[in-house]
Amino acid sequence: MIDVTQLPHEEADTIYVIGDIHGRLDLLDQIEAAMAEDIARADGIRPLICYLGDYIDRGPHSAQVIDRLCSYADDAPARIFLKGNHEDRMIGFLADPVANGPAWLQYGGCAALESYGVVVPADLADADWNAMRDRLAALVPDRHRHFLSALRLGMRWGDYLMVHAGLDPERALAAQRPHDLMWIREPFLSSEQAWGFRVVHGHVISETPVFRANRIGIDTGAYHSGCLTCLVIDAGGERLIQTG
């Protein structure tokens, strides 16, 4: 269980929240350039960038996206990296490929494996799962492993809570399950629960960002739409930066 009210509370006067990247290095580069221009125009702000997770799978450059994000770790502005369900699945595959491999490949894991140079056989036999895991384990750089192991489940900022997927409205804030923060869909999406803060999340694709009284969803399906969304929150309110 996790008490989401006790998640780390970050200090900044402007926050940039980036939705699901899913292996689109080209879009990550575009949104980073647009954010840099936005920060430069607002001279003197204290910005913070929060990435909502799902950096890998589906798009062609999973390994390259993680490598790029690793390179930002010590740079200004400050950056926070959250854990998505796709990172959770990759970590699970490295631990137990037989149990986690089939579901991972079904939802985009092939693209991630191939980005690291792992060949996925057309007809997978039982022995192939361990062989692919061993090959991936040999190819994943240490800094990628450190990046994955250091991902956060969420963060607080002002009247907002950032998580990858959402919260379980049937559980108290002090009794949320880590799995739900990365994986939940319903009953979170249809809930009108007043949390005491607004939840900013990705995970569920919508054609345009979803603004509700209790949540903001910013996964706009970048890997196939070409639209990667960044939510900007500052003293003036909420606005969007998008690619495509």
PyMOL commands that set and color helices and strands:
alter all, ss='L'
color gray80, all
select helices_A, chain A and resi 4-6+25-41+62-71+85-95+97-115+126-139+142-149+173-175+178-183+222-225
alter helices_A, ss='H'
color red, helices_A
select strands_A, chain A and resi 14-18+47-51+78-81+154-157+160-163+198-201+210-211+215-217+229-234+237-242
alter strands_A, ss='S'
color yellow, strands_A
deselect
rebuild
show_as cartoon
